[in-house]
C-alpha cells in the first residue's frame, strides 16, 4: 500500500493493485515519463516488504539460508536468493547489514511467508524476525543524473555511496534517511532512499521538487525500464526458476557454505550449462506472457514478459528457451498466428549503467 496516496494523486497518479497493495501505475503519459528517466532522473515509491532481523546469531542464520554471503560489516549489502530443495527460486531478496540488525528487502507478497518460515527454523538460535514493512518507506531514484540528484538533497555529512549495494546515513530536509546504491535494475545509475513511514511525505517532496529536477514515475514505467535493461524480475522470470537458467551469477556465491538447493545449483554449474536460458526478442506485436516461441517447426520455449519499448519504439520480449536450441527462423504465437521474431542482445537499451542481473552464462 502506498503511504502517499494523496500526494501521488496531486501529481496526477493512477493506481493499481499489486499483491494486495495499492501502488502507482503511472502519472499519465508513461512513455514520455520513461524517456525523462532515461535522459535525466526519476523517483518512484517502491513496492517491497522489509524484514528486520536482530539477535547475536542473525548473520549466521540468514547466511545459512540464502545463496550469497551475507556481509559482516555495517553499511554493506548483497543480492541473494532463497531456494527450495529442487533449487527453484522461492524469493529473491536484498540483505543489508545495518549494525545491530539485518534488513531484508523482499517482493511484497513474500514477506509474511518468509518471516513465518524463518521463525519456524530458529530453534535455539538468538534470532528475532520482525516485519517492518509498515514502518518504512522506500523510494527509488534512477537515471543518468541520479548521483547528482541525490547529492543535491542529501545532507548530514554523508556523500552518495560508491559501492554497489553499499549505503550511507544522512538527512533530507528534517528527515533521517538511508541511501543505498542499487545494482542498476533499470539499466541506469540508481539509489534507494529509505526513511520512516512518517517522514515519507517530506522525503518524496524533497526528491521530486528540491535540488536538481526529478520526475515522479510509476510501476508501468518501472516495468518497461527493467525490460529494456534485460533485468529478470521475481514475478515474471525468477519465481519457481532455477537461478542458473537465468544466468543470475551475481546472486550466487559458489564458495560459501551449505544452503537449501545448493546441490542442484552446483551440479548445473559443474555440468557447464543449464537446460534453458533467458534471451531477448524483438517482434512487431506485443505477445502475452506464456506465448509459445518456435524455431522453425520446433517449440523451444515461452515468452516471460513483453511490452513496447518507448526508446526503441517497437515491441520487445524476454523468453526462456532451450539452451542448445538454434535461435534462427524464430516465431512467436500471438492470437493463434505465428509472428516473426528476432534474437536480440541484452540489454535492449544501453543506459548509464548495466544491470547486475543481466544473464551471464
N, C-alpha and C positions, 0 to 999 in steps of 0.2 A: 504494500500500500504506500503510495507516495505520501510524504509528510507535508507536502507543499501544494495541495490541490488548488487553493485559491490563487496562489502566486502564479502557478502554471497557467491557470485559466486567464489571468490578466495578460499573459504573454500569447494568448490565443490557442492554447493547447486543446487537443482532443485526446481522449483516453481509451484504453482497452484493458481487459482483464488478462492477467498472466499468472498462472499458478495461484489463483485466488487473490492476487494483488493487483490493485489498480495502478497502472503506470501510464506515462505519457506516450502516446502513439506518435504524434507529430505536432508541430506548431503551425501547420499549413505549409504548402509548397515544399515538401520534403526533398525533392530533387535540388532545388535552389539551396536549401539548407545544407545538403550533402556537399555541394560544391564549396559552400562557405567554410565548412570544416576542413576540406581538403586544401583550401587556399589560405586558411588562417587558423582559427581555433574555435572550438565549440565546447559547450558544457552540457552534460546530461546527468540527471538524477538516476543513479544506477539502481537496478533491482538485484539485490543479493541478500543472503542470510549471513549472520555473523554468530559464531560460537566463541565464547571466552573460556579458555582452559587454564586453570590455576592448580597449584599444588606442586610439591617437590618433584614429583615424577612426571610432570606434564610433557617435557621434551621427549623422554624415552617412550612414553605411552603413545604419543602421536607418531613419532618416528617409526615405531614398530608396526603402525597401521598403514602407512602411506608409501608411495613408490619413490619418493625423493627424500634426501636427507634434510631433516628439519634443522634450521640454523640455531646455533647456540649463543649467538651474540645479539644483543638488543639492537634494533634498527635494521634487521635483515629479514628477507622473506624468501619463499620458494613456491613454485608451482608444482602441484603433486596430484596424484590420483588415488582413489580408493577402489580396489578391485574385489570381485567375488572369487571363489576358488577356481573358477574356469578362466580367470584372467580378464574377464569383461569389466568394463568401467561401470562402477556404481555411482560415482560422482567425481567431479574434479573440484579442486579447492586451492586457495592460496593460503599459506600458513606464514604468519608474521610473528617474530619474536619481539614482544613488547615488554621486555624486562621480566617482571614477576608474573606475566601471563602470556599465553599464546592467543592470537586472534586468527580464527579460521573463517575465510570468506567463501561461501558456497552458493550454488544455484538456489534460489529462494524456496523451491519446492522440496529440497533435500535436507534442509537444516534440521527440522524436527526429528526425522527418522535417523539422521546421522547422530544427533545427540542421544537419542534413546538407545541406539545400538552400541555406542561407545560406553554409555553408563552401565550397560549390562556386562561389560567386559573389564571393568576397572579392578574388580576383586580387591586385593589388599593394597593396591597402589594408592598413593596420595595424589589423587586427581579429582578435581571438581569441574564439571562441564555445565555451562550455563548458556542459554540462548539470549544473546544480547542484541538481536535484530532490531527490536523496537526502541532500543536506547540510542542507536546511532543512525546518522545519515551519511550516505556515500555519494560523492559527485565525481564524474569523470571529466577530465579536461584533455581534449585531444585535438591535434592539428600541428602543422609545421611550426607554428609560433606558440606552442603550448608552454615551452620553457619560459619565454618572455612574459606570457600571461601570468603564470604562477609567480614569477619573480616580482611582478608589478604590484602584487597584493599580499605577498607572504611577508610577515614581519616577525619580530621576536628574536632576531639574531640568527634565524635559520636561512640557509641557502637551499635551493632546489636540490634534491638528492641526485647524485650522478650515477650510482649503481642501480642496475635493473632490479626491481623489487626491493630496493632499499628505501628507507623512509626517514623523515625528519619531523620534529615537532615545532610548532610555531603558532602564529595567530593570524587571523584575517578579520580586520575590524576589531571588535571586542571578543571574538570567539576563538577559543583554542582549537587548533586543527592538527591533524597528522597528514602529511603529504607523502604519498607513495609514488615512486616512479614505476610505471607499468611495464609489461612486456610487449607493448605495442600491438594490441589485438586489432586496432583499426588500420594498421599499416602507417601510422603517424606517431610522432612523439606523443607520449601520454602520461598523465598523472591521475591519481585518485586522491581526493580530499575527503578525509573522514572527520566528522565532528559529532557532538552531542545532538540528538534529535531536536532539543530545544533551541539550538543555535542554527538549525538548518536554514531558516529564512534569511538570516544575516549573511551566512556564508554563500548561499546561492545568489543573493543580490550582489555581494562583493565580486563574485566570479563573473557575473554577466554584465554589470554596469560600471564597475570601478576598475581603475588601472587600464590596461590595454583592452580593446574591444574583444568580446566573445559572443557568439551566437548560441542561444539555447537550442538543443536538438533532442528528439525523442527516439524511441526504440525502433521505429521504422528506418530511420537514418542509421542507427547503430547496426542494424542487420545488413544494410547494403554496404556500409563501410567495411564491416568484417568479412563480408562475402568477397568484395574486391581485393581485400588483403589476403585471402586464402586461409583465414583462421577458422578451424573447425570449432563449433560451439557444442555445449553439452546437449542441448535439446535436440539438435538435428544430426550431429555426427558422432558425438562421444558416447552417449548413453547406450550401454549394452555392447559396445565395440571393444575388441582387444586393442590396446594402445599401439602395438606395433603396426597394425593395419593403417593407422592414421599418421604414422611417422612422428609421433609425439616424443621425440627424444629429449626435449627439454623437461619433460615430466618424469623421466626415468633415471635413476642412479643405479647402474648395474653393479656397482661395487658395494652398495650398502647391504645391511643385514636382511633377515627374512621378513617378508610381509605376505599377506594373503594374495594369491595369484602370481607370486614371483616365479614359481617353477614354470608355469605356462609361458610367461613373458620371456624368460631366459631361454627356454627351448626354441622359441621362434627366433630370437636373436641369434642363437648359435647355429640355427639352420641356415641363416643368411637372408631370408626373406619371408614375409607373411603371405597368406593366401590371397589377400586383396590389398588394394592401395587406393588412396584418395587422389582424384585428378580433377583438373578444371576443364570445362567445356564451354564453347560459345555456340550459339544457335540463333535462329530467327524468331523463335517463340518461347515464352517462359513456360517450362513444364512444371507439373505438380511434383511435390516430394514423393518419392517412390516410383516415379516414371521409369519404365524399363529402358536400358541402354543396350544397343546391339552393335556388333561389329560384323558387317555383312549379315548373314542369317543367324549368327550366334548371339544368344542373350548373355551379356557379360557383366551386368550389374544394374544398379539403380541410382537415380538422382537422389541426393540427400536434401538439397535446397537449391533454389534458383530465384532470380529476380532480374529486373532490367537495371543495368549498371548506369547510374547517372553520369559517370565520367566517360565510359566507352559509348554510351547512348545505344546500347544493344543488350539483349539477354545474355546472361552468364549463369553457369551452374557448377556445383560441386557434385561429384558422383563417386561411389565406391564400385570399383571394377576389379576383375581378376588380375592378379599381379603380373602374370605372364601373357595376358591377352594382347594381341596386336591391336593397337588403337588406330586403325585405319578403317575407312568406309563406315564411319560411325553414324548412327541414327538414334533418336530418342522418340519414344512413343508418346504422342500428345493427342488426346481425343481420338484414339484408335488410328491415328495417322503417324507414319514414320517421318520425322523431321530430321534433315541433315544436321550433323553436329561436327565440331572440330575440336581436337585436343588443344588446350591452351596451357602454357607455362604459368605456374603460380609464383608470385601473386598476379592477379589480373591487372592491377594498377600499382605502379611504383610510387610510394609516398615518401615521406621524410624519414621513415624507419621501417624495418621489416618486422613482421610479426614473429615472435619467438615460437609460435605454434605452426609455422609453415611446415608441411610434411617433409620429412627428411628420411630417406631410405638408404 
